[in-house]
């Protein structure tokens, strides 16, 4: 076989092409593709020796390191399903996920295991804990079997369960607008097709070095691995404490591709960039929300030779659109067009296509549409729906339904087919009879250059319907002049969009596990504070 159909084949085929090529760098150490393939297969054999059955879940609760990647590809190689847990999650959140998807094996470290001890007995499907090697003796936890990483990888070689590309490969948990996190189930086909599509438009190649700055539990973070492995490139694993650590890694490792979320880019633009970086950083890509225009402009000043890719995606369909760097000057506010091997529709509520510039719901069809939410038929039915018979691409003679992802995001397409994000339906604010997107307010606030970070949200108001409230940080630890900022808002916004209140907080603002500014937590805390 010369082309990948299963997730672990991204590694094995790269190893077959060039076993000595560097695959992963962590700190001062690098694993070749040949070494990575051996480790992945050894971990898979170890899971089989534990009795892992086809489709059973293997959770990974580690920071970014070699073992995290090996386990993520080794679990599917055994025929299981990997479940990456964001290392920022607390014990209660970890316990919820372990119970929700009936995890059978947990991979963690001696430092993290004590944090979980109290909640592990409630995880009734958990049978085995694989702990990273340590000189300390293993402490028993109930009836759980605990083994060391090295011992597991030393088991005799055993073939994994037979799989096809529509089988489950992983479950990524994403924060919902309400309630508990939802487990998005991804097939081998989803993940491999996504790797090929992204590598195509980013023009990745074996000489690339990609920086894994985002959490591997985030779809765009894990994509750095799959995209790189598809073409045989190198990935640098980074657990950064400060934004300047990202810049240092880009410079030290001669990184050629960086993908990050807007809050990180906002912080990076406030730092000094060595002039040499733009010579080797071939591109920088944005995901996880709209890039403020001022931030994009600042990045392009820092990186005049680097190509900007503005992307839009959702975990339920991995990645949906990108804006070619050639269009950034003409359409800096656009999220572009569909990525290769995907179709993006803008539909009315009745399922009919919207006219140019008419707002509608973004609907994603194609091979990247995931397998739904784990064990949640109600939420799955809300987001994953059959395409209407009259939708583009559906002919009357087709009998079987086609399931697409209805994103819940409002967009519009211009006359040339370029898409523009308007807002999420569950975040849209309605004030004075107008529907206002929080991101639209935030974009203007960033353009004033008077704030460091900001979020906007709606607060119930008898007169307005909702009043717009903003929480913002001062730029570069200076003072934020609220009166002056409101004057700028009035000059730049229609009257109905001007915030009714601006609260100043010291930065940085809190993030959710995927690195985005946590609008829900901030708005909930604000409401509790002022409704008391």
N, C-alpha and C positions, 0 to 999 in steps of 0.2 A: 504494500500500500504506500502510495506516495503523497497522499493528502489526508489530513486529520478529519475524522468523523466523531471521535470520542475525546473528551477533555484531556486525559493523560497522554494521548498521542501527540499533542502539541509539544510535549517534552521529548517523547521517544523519537519522533521523526526529526526534531532538531538535533538530537544526539546522533542519530544515524548519519545526518549530513555532515556534522562537524563536532565530534565528541569532545574535542579539546577547547572549543569556543567557550568564553565566559558566559554563564547564564545568570548568576546571582552574586551580588556583592553585599556583604553586611559587615560594617566596620572595616577592619583591615583584611578580611578574608573573602575569597571568591570561590564559588563552586562552578566547575565546568558543566556543560550539558551532559557529558558522560557520567560525571559524579552525581548529578541531580537525578538522572534516570535510574541509576543503581539505588539511590536512597528512596526514591518514590516506590520502586518495585519492592524493596525490602520492607518498607512500611506497610504496603499492601499485603505482603505475605504475613507480616505480623498480625494484621487485623484478621486475616483468614484463620490464623492459629488461635485467635480468641473466639472464633465461632461467629464472626460477623456474617450476617445473611444479606442477600441481595436487597438493596434499597434501604438498609438500616442506616441511621444517622450517626455521624461522627462529629462532635462539636470540638472547636479549636478555640481555646481561650488563652491567647498569647499575644504579646506585642509582635511587631514585624521582625522576623528572624528566619534563618534557614528552615527550622523545624516547622514553622507556620506554613511555609510554601510546600514543603515535602508532604505534610499531612493533608493539605488542601487538594493536592493532586493524587496522593496515595490512597485516600479514602475512595474516590471514584474508580481508581485503578483496581481496587479490590471488589468493586461492584456496589460499594456503599455510597452515601450522600454526605458531602461535607457541609458543615454549618459553622461559618466563621463568626465568632463573637467579638464585637468591638472591645478592645482591652480597657476602654474607659467605663464599660458597664459595671454596675455594682452587683453584689451578690443576689439581691432580689430580682434584678432584671435578668441575670444569667439563669437563675432558677426558673423563671417563667419560661424562657426559651427552651431550656432542657426538658421541661415538662410538656410544653406545647407541641414540640415535634418529636417527642418520645426518643430522646437521644439515648443510644446504647453505649457509646464510648466517648469519653471526655479526654482531650489532650490539654494539659496545662503544665504549670511550673511549680517548683517547691515554694516559691514566693507567693503564688496566687492561690494555691490549694487551701491554705488555712482560712482565707477569706470566704471560702465556699462551704466549709465543713458543716455549718449549722443547717444550711438549706439542702444539702445533697441527699439526706435520708428521705426527703419528700419527692425526690426524682425517681419514681418507682420503676421506670424502664432502664435506668442507668445500671450497667453491670461492671464496666471496666473504666479505670482511670489510667491513662498513660502519662507519666510524669517525666519531665526532662531530667537528665542525669544529675545526681546530687550525691555528695558524700554522706549526707544525713540518712539515717535509717528510715524506712517507710513506716508511717503510723497507720494503723488499721482504721477504716471508717465503715462501721457497720459490716455488712457482708460484701462490700465492693472489693473487687480484685484490683489491686494497685500494682503496676509494673513500671520499670524504668524504660525510657526511650531506647537506650542502647541494647537492652535485653530483647526488646520487641523486634528491633531491626536485625538481630542475630538469628532469628528463626529461619528454618530452611525455606528455600524458595517454593512458593505455591501459587498456582494460577488463580486469578480472581474469577468471580462469577461472570458468566457471559452476559453482555449488554448490547443494546442497540442505541442509536443516537436519540431516540425519543424517550429513553429512560431518564429518570432524575439524576442530576449530577450534584446540585447544591441547593441550599435554601438560604437566601439572604433576608435578614430581618430589617424591615424599614419602618421608621417612625410614622405612625398614622396621624391624621388630623385630630382624631379623638381615640381614646381608649388605648389598649395595649398594642405593641408592635405587631406587624403582620409579616408572616413568613412567605416571601415570594419564591416559588419553586421554579428552578431553572433546569432545563434539560441539557444533555450534552450538545444537542444540536443548537440550542439557544446560544450557548457559550462559545462554541467553535465558530458558528456563523458570525457572531459578534466580533470575535477576534479578527476574522478575515475582512469584515466590512471596515472596521476602524483602521486596520493596518493599510487597507487600500487607499482611503482618502487622506490619511496622514503620511502616506508614502514611506512607511517604516521599512527598514532593511536590517540586515545582519550587523551592519556597522553602528547601529544606534545604541545609545545608552539612555534608558528611561528612568526617571526618578519616581519611586513609589512613595510619595509623600502623603497620599490619602489613606485612610484605613482600608485594609484588605476586606473588611466586612461590607464595604461600600462598593456598589457595582462598578463605578468608575475607578475605584482603587484597585480592585481585583483585575480590571481590564488591562492595567499596566502589565500584569504578568501574562495574560493570555495573548495580548497583542504582540508583546516582545517575543514570547516563545514561538508564536506562529512563524515569525521571520528569522528566529535565531539570534535576536538581539540580547543585550545585557540589561538587567534591572538592578538598580541600587535601592536597597531597603533602608528607609530612614524613619526613625522615631524621633521627631524633633520636639524640643522644648520651646524654642523661640523661633520666630520667623527668620532671623538671620542665619539659623542653622541650615535652613533650606538653601539660601544663597551660597553659603560655604560649601555645601555638598555639590551644588551645581558646578561651582568653580573647580573644586578638588577632583571630582569624578569626570569632568568634561561631559556633562549631561547634554544630550541632543534634543530631548523631548520632555516637557513638563506639563502635567495636567493637574489642575487644582480648582478649588471652589472660590467664588468671589470674596468671601471674608479673608481668606489667606492672601489673595492677590491685593486686596486693599492694604493689608499690613505690609506686604512686600514692597509696594510702591513708595512707602514712607522711609525705606532704607536706601543706603548707597549700594549700587550695583557695580562690581568691577567691570571695566570697559571690555575686558577680554571675553566675557560670557557670551555676548551677542555673536561672537565669532564662531562658537561651537553649538550654542542652543538654537537648533534649527527651527523649532516651533514651541509655542506655549499654547495650551488649550484650556478653555474654560468649560466647566460643567457645574451642575447643582444650583442653577439660578442665573439670572441675568447679570452680566458684567456691567457695572456702572460705566457710563461713557468717560467720566474723568479718570477712572482707574485704567481703562483700556488705553486712553491717551498717554497716561503716565508710563505704562508698561512699554508702549511703543517708543517713547522717548528714551527709556532705559535700554531697550533692546531693538535698535533700529534695523538690524539684519535678521531678526527672528520673525517667523511667520505666525500671526495670530489665528487660531481656530476657535470660533465661538460655537459651542455645542449645546444641544438641548437633549435631555433624556429623562427616562423614568425607570425605576428598577423593574417595573412590570414588563417593560419591553427593551430594557438595557440601554439603548441609544436610539434616538429618532432622527435628529437633524444636525446638520453642521453648516456653517457659513464659510465658504471658501475665502482664504486670505485676500484673494483678488477682488472680493466684493466688500471688504471691510470699510474702505474709504467711502464707497457710495451708499452702503446700507449698514452703518454701525449698530443700528438698533435691531437688526434682523437676526433670527435664529436659523436662517438659511433654508435649505431644502432637505429632503429625505436623504439619509445615508444610503450607500449602496445596498441593494437587496432588501429594501424596505419601501413601503408606500405610506405617505402621510396624507390623511384626508381632513378637511375642515367641514364639519357637518352641522346642520341645524338639529333642533330637538326631534324633528320628525324623521331624521336620517338622510334627508336630501342634502346635496352639496351646497355650500354657501357660495354666493357671488363674490367676485374680487372685492376685498376690503370689508366684507361683511363678517362681523365676529361670529365665531362658532367654536365647537368643541374639537380639539385635536384628537384624531383617532388614528391609531397605528395598526397596520396590518402587515403580516409577513412572518418570516421564519424566526424573528426575534421575540415574538409574542410568547411570554412565559406560560407556565402550566397552572397559573392561578395562585391563590393564597392557600397555604397549608391548613387543612382542616377547618376552613371557614367558608362554607358554601354561600352564606349570605353576602359577605363582602366581595367574594369572587363574582357573584352574579351582578353586583353593582358596577364592577369595573370591566369585567370580561363579558362581552356580549356578542351575539351573532350580528354580522354585518347585515344591514337591510338589503333586501333583494335588488333594490335599485341603486345601490352604492356603486361607485366606480370599481371596476374589476369583477363585478358579479353579473353573470349572465343568467337569463331566465331558466335555462336548461340545467343549471347546477342545483342538485337536490340536497346534498349535504351542506349544513351550515358552516360558515367560516367564522371562527372566533377572533375578534380584534380587541385591542385595549382601548377603551374610552377613557382618556386621560383625566377628565375633570378640569383640564386647563383650557382657558379661552384664548384663542389666537385669531389672527386674520391673515389672509394671503393676498398679496398685491397682484397687479395685472400680470406680472412676470412669474408668479408662483412662489415668490419669496415670503416666508412666514414671519410673523411678528407676535411675540408673546404679549398678552394683555394681562392675564392674572389667573390664579386658581379660583375656582368657583367657591371653595370653602374658605378662602381668605379675602374675597372681594368685599369691599366696604360700600355700603349704600348710604350716601349723605346728601341731603337736600334734593333727593330724587335722582341723583346721579350715581352710577356704579363706578367706583374708583379702585384701581389696583394698588395694593401697598407698594409693589415694586416701582410703580410710576412715581409715587411720592418720594420714595427713597432715592430714585435716580436723580430727581431734581435737587434733593438735599445734598447728595454727593457732589453735584455740579457746582454748588456754591463754594465748595472747598472749605466750608466752615465747620464740618463735622468729621470725626474720625470714622466711626461706625454708626449705623442707625437702623432702626426698624420702625415700621408704622403698623397700626392696627386700629380697628374700629371699636368704639365704645358706645353702648346704647344711649340715645339722647332723645328726650321727648320732642324737642323742636326740630332736630335735624334728621332723625332716624338713627343715624350713627354719627358721632363726632370722631374726627381723626386725631389719634394720639400718637406721639412720637417719643421714642427713647433714643438718645444719642450720646456719643462720647465726644470729648474735645479732640481736635486734631493734634497729634504729636504732643499730648500731655499739656497743651496750652489751655487757655480759658475759652469756653464756648459762650458767646454773647447771644442769649436767647432773643433779646429784642432786635438785634441786628439780623439774626437769622430769620426771624419772622418777617422783617421788612423785605429781605431777599425773597422769601417765599411768596409774599404778596406781589412782588414784581415779576415772578417767574411762573406762578400758578394761577389758574382761575380761582375765584373767591371760594367756591365750594370745596376746593382741594386743600386750602391752607389749613395746616394743623390747628386744632383747637387748643392743644397743649403740647409742650415739649419738656420732657424731663431729662436732666443731665445725669449721666452715671459715669463713673470712672471705668475705663476700658481695661481689657477687652470685654465685649459683651459675651455672655455664655453661649457655647455651641451645643448642638445636639451631637450624638455619636458620629454623624457623618461629616462634621466640621462646619455645618451651616449655622448661622446665627439662629438661636432657638427662639423663634417668634412666639411660639405657644407658651413656653415657660415664662418669658418676659411679660407677655400680655396678661397671663393668669396672675402672676405676682402683683402686677400693677392694679388689676381689678380687686384683688383681695386687700391690698393696702388701702385703696381709696373707697371701698364699699363698706369697710368696717365702721 
